[in-house]
Amino acid sequence: MKRVKLVRSRQWLLGILVLQFFQINLVFAQPWPNKSIRIIVPQGAAGSTDQVARPLAKLLSDELGQPVYLAHRPGSGSVNGTDVAAKSAPNGYTFLAVAVSFSISPSIYKKLPYDVLKDFEPVTQLASFPNVLVVSSALPVKTVKELIAYAKANPGKLNYGTSGIGTGTHLSMELFKHMAGVEMVHVPYKGGATAVNALLANEVQVNLATISTAIPHIKAGKLRALAVSGRYSVPSLPGVPTLAESGLPGYEYDSWIALLAPAKTPKAILEKMSAATFKASQSPEMKVILDMEGAKPVGSSPEEFQQFLKAEIARWKKVVDYAGILPE
């Protein structure tokens, strides 16, 4: 009798396992996507990542035939939202929009709850764009050389604002300080827009801000643009030279925005999402958005972005080391 019950129990268990197997395979057999897609943005709304990811989500919705929406998860220098993405199911329905701070965080934090290379699959680098070095209109400098001379004459008396510790605005200013040989005081804020507002209030005197955030105040004469941080000047800021042309030869900083997926997301999904993102980035609608940032679409393959990411991690590790920034 006990033997019969044991056999029946095993048969029941086997039946359940077989049913689950076919259910799982049925899910993966369905064409992707067949439901809405979430893109996690680990910063607040209105930042540079959001300004690119938001119109991209709409274009991807049209391209993929399913709703694509943003889920903002700010906090802890983008670590909170990034961790949520890392622990999400690798089924093609969660992606992560990241900025340059993603490649900086391994050098800033002693222990992250995820591994930036092992816990994510690269999809594509969407775009790259320079920032603009702006100063308070109350500061008596009109060029980069004058700013450097003023900072050297007043060591430690200038404050520079950033969107937070370990962000691109932070490390790009540390690179500026190192190459210019000047001392300034870092004042981190919760976001780029807040840091620019602090500059307008003269709480800080210098900022390497995103172009879209700073340009209305530049045009209104409230902020003074000294130089852009990339290799080339940008059409939206005519007459504003690059930092390399303005007294810091060799200086180059381009921020970037990219798309990742949780590790083990199927390759076919990654490739389809990469292709859809590239098509969206070439659209007239995205061109207008990118032009406002002085940005250029990239549209790299998953493999190309993986190599780029490794190089960025190594690059910013060097900046953190010579800036003497202690991991938190």
N, C-alpha and C positions, 0 to 999 in steps of 0.2 A: 504493500500500500504506500509506504513511504517512498519507494522507488518510483512508483507511478506519479506521485505528486512532484517529485524532483524533476522527472522528465517533462511533465507539463509546465513546470516553472521555467525550465530551460527553454522550452519551445516558446513560451510567452515572451521571455526576455529576448530571444532571437528575433521574434516577430517585431517587437518594438524597435530593435536595432536596425532591422531591414527597412522598416517604415521610415525611421529617421534618416537613413542613408538616402532613400529615394526622395524624401522631402528636401534634404540639403542639395542633392544633385538637381532637383527640379528648380530650386531657387537660382543656382548658378547657371542652369541651362537657359533661363529667361534672358532676353537681350538686355544689355545695359545701355542706358538707365531705364528703369521702369517705375521710378518714384522720385520724389524730390531729393535734391543734393544740397548738403550743408557745407559752406565754406567758413571755417572758423577764422576770425580775425582777432589775434591776441592783443590788440590795442583798442582804445576807445574809438567811437565814431568821430568823423571829421579829420582824422589824421591822414597822412599821405597814403598809407596802405589802404585805408577805407575809401579814399577818393578814387583809387584805381580799381579796387575790388568791387565796388558797388556797381559801376556801369558794366564791368566785366561780367558780373553775375547775371545781369539782364540779357546781355548778348549771348551768354552761354545757355540761358534758358531757351532762347530762340533756336540756337544751334542744336542743342541736344533734345529738345522737345519735352523737357521736364522742368519744373520750377527749380531754380538755383537761388538760394538765399544765404545771407550773411548772418553769422552768429558771433557777436562781439563778446570776448572773454578777456577783458583787460586785467592787469594786476601783476605785481612782482616782476616788472621789466619784461613783460610778454611771456613769462614762464608759465603762468596759470593756464592760459588758453592753449599754449603749445602742449602742455601736459595732457589736457583734455583730448587733443587731437591724437597724441601718441597712443593713448589708451582706447581709442575708438576702434570699432570693428573694421577690418581691412576689406570692406565689401564694395568700395567705390562710391559710397554715399556720404563720406566725410573727407574734406580736404582742408588744408591749412594754408592761409596766405601769410607769408613771412617777409620781413624786411632784413636789412643788413645786420640788425641786432641779433638775429638768429645765429649768425656765424661768429658773433662776438661773445655771446653768453658762455660758451665753454671756458673762456679765459677769465671771465668775470666772477663766475660762481664756483665755489669749491665743489659743490655737489648738486647736480641737476637731477630731477626725477625722471629724466629720459636721456638717451644718447642721440645727439643731433644727426649722426650718420647711420646708426644701426636701427633706430626706431622709426625711421621715415623712408619713404620712397620718393625720389625726385620726380617731378612732373615736368616743369619748365620754368625758366626765368622769364618773367613777363616783360620787364622793362628795366632800364637803368636811367638814372637822372642825377644831375649835379644839385648841390645846394648853393645857397648864396650867402656870402659873408656880409652881414648887415650890422650897422652900429646905430646907437641912439643918435638922433639929430642933435642932442646936446653935447655930444663928444666932439672936440675940435680936431677931427681928422677927416680927410677926404680921399685918401688913398691907403693901400695896404702898407706901403713903406712908412707913411705917417703914423699908422696904427702901431706898427712894430716899434718905431722910434718912441712913441708915447708910452707904450707898455714897458719898454726898457728904462725909460726915465721915471716910471712910476710902478716899480715891481710890486706885484700882489695887490694893487689898488683897483685894477679892473676886474669886474665880474663877468663871466660869460654864462649864459643860460642854455640849458639843453632840455630835451624831452625825457631825460632820465638817465640814471647811471647805466653804463654799458650799451647805450643806444648809439646809432651812427653819428648823431650830432655831438655826442660826448667824445667818442674816439676820434672823430675827424678834427675836433678842436684840440685834442691832446696831440694829434699829429702836427697841427699848425703850431702849437706852442713849442714842440720839440724842434721843428725845422726852423722856426723863427728865433728860437733862443729866448723866449719871454716867459714871464710868470703871470698867470691870471688865476682867479678863484672860480672854481666850478660851482654853479648853483643849479641843481637838478629840479625839474618840474614834472608834473604828471601830464605830459603831452606837449607836442610842438606848439600848438596854438597858445597854450598857457605860457610857455616860455617866451613867445613873441609878445604877448600882452605885458609880460614883466619887462621886456625891453622897451616897450612903449611908455611904461611907467617909470623908466630909468632905474628900476631895481637892479637890472644888469645892464651892461653897456655894449656887449658883443654877443652875436649869435650866428651860427652857421645853420640857417633855417631852410626849410623846404621853400621852393620858389612860389608855389601856389599860396602858401600861408603868408609869406612876406610881401608879395608883389602889390596887393592893394595899398599897403602902408608905404611902400616905396613910391608908388605913383602919387599918393597923397602928400608926399614930402615929410612924413613922420619918421621914416627910417631912411638911412643912407646905405645904398648898395655899393660895396667896394670891389667885389670880385665874385665870380662863380668858381665852384670847387673842381669842376671837371676838366676834361682835356680841351673842350671847345666852348666858345661863348654861345649864348642861347638867344633865339630871335625875340623872345618875350622880354628880354632885358638888353635892348640895343645900347651899345657903347660901354657895357660893363665887361671888363676883361676877365681872363682867368687868373687864378692865384699864381699859377706858374709864370704868367706874363707880367705879374705885378710885384715881383720881388722874391718869390719863393719857387725858383726853378726846380722842377721835379715833383712838386706837390700835385697830387691828383686824388680826388675822392668822388666816387659816384655811388650814390645809394642805389638800391635795387629792390624789386618786389618779385617774389617767386611763389610758385604753388607746389605744395608737397602733399603726400598721402601717407596714411599709417603704413608701417612696414607690412609686407606680405600682401599688399593690394595687388591683384592680378595684373600682369604686364600688359595684357590686351586693353584693360581699362585705362592704365596709365597712358598708353600710346594714343588711345582715342581721346582722352581728356587733353593731352598735350596738343594734338592736332586741332581740336575744337578751340582751345585757348589761343593758339597761334592765329587761326582764322579770325577770331574775335578781335585780337590785338591789331590786326591790319585794317579793321573797319574804319570808315570815316568818323564814326562816333568816338571810337577810342583815340583816334588821331587828335581830335580836338582836346580831349582830356590830357593826353600825354604832352601835347604842345604847351599846355598851361604849366606843366611841371618842368618844361625844358627836357622832356624825357624822350627816349628812343625805344621802340619795341625791340625785343630780343627774340623771343620765340624759340629758345634752344630745346634740343631733344632731352629726354631724361638723362641720358648718358653724359651729354655735354654739361648739363647743369650740375651733375654730381661732381665732375672734375672741377668746375668753377667753384663750387661750395668748399671743396677741400682746400683749394688755393686761398680762398677768403679766410677760412679758419686759421690757416698758418700765418697769413698776413697780419690779422688783427691780434694774434698772440704776440707777435713782435712789438706791436704798438703798445699793448698792455704792459709788456715787460719793461720797455724803456721809459714808459710814462710812470712806472712804479706804482701802478694801481693794484692794490691788494685784493685778492678774491674774497667775496663775502661768504 
